[in-house]
């Protein structure tokens, strides 16, 4: 069953201010997909999820990260299509 950390709080801190730290340490993320809003779309967070926690991720990218938006646009839509072939 999916675990929704957004319903949790740590003391007076909302989860979005705390989730990338101790809160995520409470969950075994190995083999799971972690979703996060644009606040957590950072290289360090993505790298830690993959390398340290053995998880996959789905992160939101907004227009206030123009370099990242440009990089994604260079990849092309076909790479993101569920019908894309590997060949």
C-alpha positions as CSV (number, residue, x, y, z in Angstrom):
1,X,0.0,0.0,0.0
2,X,1.4,3.5,-0.8
3,X,2.6,5.6,2.0
4,X,1.6,9.2,1.9
5,X,4.0,11.2,3.9
6,X,2.1,14.5,3.1
7,X,-0.3,13.7,5.9
8,X,2.5,13.6,8.5
9,X,4.0,16.5,10.6
10,X,7.1,16.7,12.6
11,X,6.4,18.9,15.6
12,X,5.3,22.2,14.2
13,X,7.0,21.7,10.9
14,X,4.8,20.9,7.9
15,X,6.0,17.8,6.0
16,X,7.2,19.7,3.0
17,X,9.9,21.4,5.1
18,X,11.0,18.2,6.8
19,X,10.4,15.3,4.4
20,X,13.8,15.3,2.7
21,X,15.4,14.7,6.1
22,X,14.5,12.6,9.1
23,X,10.9,11.8,7.9
24,X,12.0,9.9,4.8
25,X,14.5,8.1,7.0
26,X,11.6,6.4,8.7
27,X,10.6,4.6,5.5
28,X,12.4,1.9,3.5
29,X,12.5,3.4,0.0
30,X,14.4,0.6,-1.7
31,X,12.5,-0.4,-4.8
32,X,9.8,2.3,-4.3
33,X,9.0,5.3,-6.4
34,X,9.1,8.6,-4.6
35,X,7.1,11.6,-5.9
36,X,7.8,15.1,-4.8
37,X,6.8,18.6,-5.7
38,X,9.1,21.2,-7.2
39,X,10.5,22.2,-3.8
40,X,12.4,18.9,-3.8
41,X,13.5,18.8,-7.4
42,X,17.1,19.2,-6.8
43,X,20.1,17.1,-7.9
44,X,21.1,16.3,-4.4
45,X,17.7,14.9,-3.5
46,X,17.5,12.8,-6.7
47,X,21.0,11.5,-6.3
48,X,20.4,10.6,-2.7
49,X,17.2,8.7,-3.6
50,X,18.9,6.6,-6.3
51,X,22.4,6.1,-4.8
52,X,21.7,6.0,-1.1
53,X,18.2,4.8,-0.8
54,X,17.9,2.6,-4.0
55,X,14.6,4.3,-4.9
56,X,13.3,5.8,-8.2
57,X,11.7,9.2,-8.3
58,X,9.2,11.3,-10.1
59,X,9.8,15.0,-9.6
60,X,7.9,18.1,-10.7
61,X,9.8,20.7,-12.8
62,X,8.4,24.2,-13.0
63,X,9.3,27.3,-15.1
64,X,11.4,28.8,-12.3
65,X,14.1,26.2,-13.1
66,X,14.8,27.4,-16.7
67,X,18.0,25.4,-17.1
68,X,16.2,22.1,-16.2
69,X,13.2,22.9,-18.4
70,X,15.6,23.5,-21.3
71,X,17.5,20.3,-20.7
72,X,14.2,18.3,-20.6
73,X,13.0,20.0,-23.8
74,X,16.3,19.0,-25.6
75,X,15.5,15.3,-24.8
76,X,12.4,15.4,-26.9
77,X,8.9,14.2,-26.3
78,X,9.4,10.7,-27.8
79,X,11.7,9.9,-24.8
80,X,8.8,10.4,-22.5
81,X,6.1,8.6,-24.5
82,X,4.8,5.4,-23.0
83,X,4.7,4.1,-26.6
84,X,8.4,4.9,-27.4
85,X,10.4,2.0,-28.7
86,X,13.8,1.2,-27.3
87,X,15.1,0.5,-30.8
